[in-house]
Amino acid sequence: MVRARFHYVPHTADMAYVAYGNSFGEAIENAAGALLSIILDVKKLEKARGKVRRIDIRETAESIEDLAWFVLQDILSKREIGGLNAFAFKVGKFSHNGKFSMRGELICKETTGDFLLMEVKAVTPHGLEVNERKGTFSVKVVVDI
């Protein structure tokens, strides 16, 4: 059983965190949660009134690390381009049939209010790690702020 969803770790110039899950999908959901929590006041946003919208995220990659990077960068891009008040990501399907694939939904809220905490420029592939130990997955992520 996983205790913490994620925690932030020291980094010299940017911001880094490690997300955990009992599956790779759950670890990615938690990594997305950590990313969105850097950008937006997610707790305040979840409590705000407004219509919930779901944005499709689909990625395929040669490696599990690239898949994590592609999914998180897609979440960041769609949030920024659409000005979305995104507060969660839910994995619908994860598969590995020669290539790694993931489909999920970025969950957003159509509401007014100031939820922005900080701008994130990019999710960096440098330093991104995916590990599995005794049934617990971890994803280490560095974001350029």
C-alpha positions as CSV (number, residue, x, y, z in Angstrom):
1,M,0.0,0.0,0.0
2,V,1.3,3.4,-1.0
3,R,1.2,6.1,1.8
4,A,2.0,9.4,0.0
5,R,0.8,10.2,-3.5
6,F,3.9,12.4,-4.2
7,H,6.5,14.6,-2.5
8,Y,8.7,17.4,-3.7
9,V,12.5,16.9,-3.7
10,P,15.3,19.4,-3.7
11,H,16.7,20.5,-7.1
12,T,19.3,23.1,-7.9
13,A,17.6,25.2,-10.6
14,D,14.2,23.7,-11.3
15,M,11.5,21.9,-9.3
16,A,11.4,18.1,-8.9
17,Y,9.1,15.6,-7.3
18,V,8.6,11.8,-7.0
19,A,5.1,10.4,-7.4
20,Y,4.0,6.9,-6.3
21,G,1.4,4.4,-7.1
22,N,0.5,0.7,-6.7
23,S,0.5,0.6,-10.5
24,F,2.2,2.6,-13.2
25,G,-1.1,4.2,-14.1
26,E,-1.7,5.3,-10.5
27,A,1.9,6.7,-10.3
28,I,1.2,8.8,-13.5
29,E,-2.1,10.0,-12.1
30,N,-0.2,11.1,-9.0
31,A,2.6,12.6,-11.0
32,A,0.0,14.7,-12.9
33,G,-1.5,15.7,-9.6
34,A,1.9,17.0,-8.4
35,L,2.4,18.8,-11.7
36,L,-1.0,20.5,-11.5
37,S,-0.5,21.4,-7.9
38,I,2.6,23.3,-8.8
39,I,0.7,25.3,-11.4
40,L,-2.8,25.7,-9.8
41,D,-4.4,25.8,-6.3
42,V,-5.9,22.4,-6.9
43,K,-7.7,22.2,-3.6
44,K,-9.4,25.5,-4.1
45,L,-10.2,24.6,-7.7
46,E,-11.8,21.3,-6.7
47,K,-14.1,23.1,-4.2
48,A,-15.1,25.8,-6.8
49,R,-18.4,25.6,-8.5
50,G,-18.4,24.9,-12.2
51,K,-19.1,22.4,-14.9
52,V,-16.5,19.5,-15.1
53,R,-14.9,18.9,-18.5
54,R,-12.8,16.0,-19.6
55,I,-10.0,16.4,-22.2
56,D,-8.7,13.3,-23.9
57,I,-5.0,12.5,-23.6
58,R,-3.5,9.7,-25.7
59,E,0.2,8.9,-26.0
60,T,2.4,6.1,-27.3
61,A,6.2,5.7,-26.8
62,E,9.0,3.3,-27.1
63,S,9.9,3.3,-23.4
64,I,7.9,3.7,-20.2
65,E,10.0,6.8,-19.3
66,D,9.2,8.4,-22.7
67,L,5.5,7.6,-22.1
68,A,5.5,9.3,-18.7
69,W,7.2,12.3,-20.3
70,F,4.8,12.5,-23.2
71,V,1.7,12.2,-21.0
72,L,2.9,14.8,-18.5
73,Q,4.0,17.2,-21.3
74,D,0.7,16.8,-23.1
75,I,-1.2,17.6,-19.9
76,L,1.0,20.7,-19.4
77,S,0.5,21.8,-23.1
78,K,-3.3,21.3,-23.2
79,R,-3.7,23.1,-19.8
80,E,-1.7,26.1,-21.0
81,I,-3.0,26.4,-24.6
82,G,-6.6,26.0,-23.5
83,G,-6.2,28.1,-20.3
84,L,-7.8,25.1,-18.5
85,N,-8.4,24.9,-14.8
86,A,-7.2,21.3,-14.7
87,F,-7.2,19.5,-11.3
88,A,-6.7,15.8,-12.0
89,F,-5.7,13.2,-14.6
90,K,-7.4,9.7,-14.7
91,V,-5.9,6.8,-16.6
92,G,-8.4,4.9,-18.7
93,K,-6.0,2.4,-20.2
94,F,-2.4,1.5,-20.1
95,S,-0.9,-1.2,-22.3
96,H,2.5,-2.6,-23.4
97,N,2.3,-4.4,-26.7
98,G,5.7,-3.8,-28.2
99,K,5.2,-0.1,-27.5
100,F,3.8,1.6,-24.3
101,S,0.5,3.3,-24.7
102,M,-1.8,5.3,-22.4
103,R,-5.2,6.8,-22.7
104,G,-6.7,9.0,-20.1
105,E,-8.7,12.1,-19.2
106,L,-7.5,15.5,-18.0
107,I,-10.2,16.7,-15.6
108,C,-10.9,20.4,-15.7
109,K,-13.5,22.8,-14.3
110,E,-15.2,25.6,-16.1
111,T,-15.2,28.3,-13.5
112,T,-14.0,31.8,-12.8
113,G,-11.4,32.7,-10.2
114,D,-7.7,33.1,-9.8
115,F,-6.2,29.6,-9.2
116,L,-2.8,30.2,-10.8
117,L,0.2,29.7,-8.5
118,M,3.1,29.4,-10.9
119,E,3.9,28.9,-14.5
120,V,5.7,25.8,-15.6
121,K,7.7,26.0,-18.8
122,A,8.1,22.3,-19.5
123,V,8.4,18.8,-18.2
124,T,12.0,17.8,-18.8
125,P,13.1,14.4,-20.0
126,H,16.4,14.8,-18.2
127,G,16.2,13.1,-14.8
128,L,12.9,11.5,-15.4
129,E,12.9,8.0,-13.9
130,V,10.3,5.2,-13.6
131,N,11.0,2.5,-11.1
132,E,9.1,-0.4,-9.6
133,R,10.0,-2.0,-6.3
134,K,8.0,-4.6,-4.4
135,G,4.8,-3.7,-6.2
136,T,5.2,0.1,-5.8
137,F,5.9,2.3,-8.8
138,S,7.7,5.7,-8.6
139,V,8.0,8.4,-11.2
140,K,10.7,11.1,-10.6
141,V,10.0,14.3,-12.6
142,V,11.8,17.5,-13.1
143,V,9.9,20.6,-14.3
144,D,11.4,23.7,-15.8
145,I,10.0,26.8,-14.0
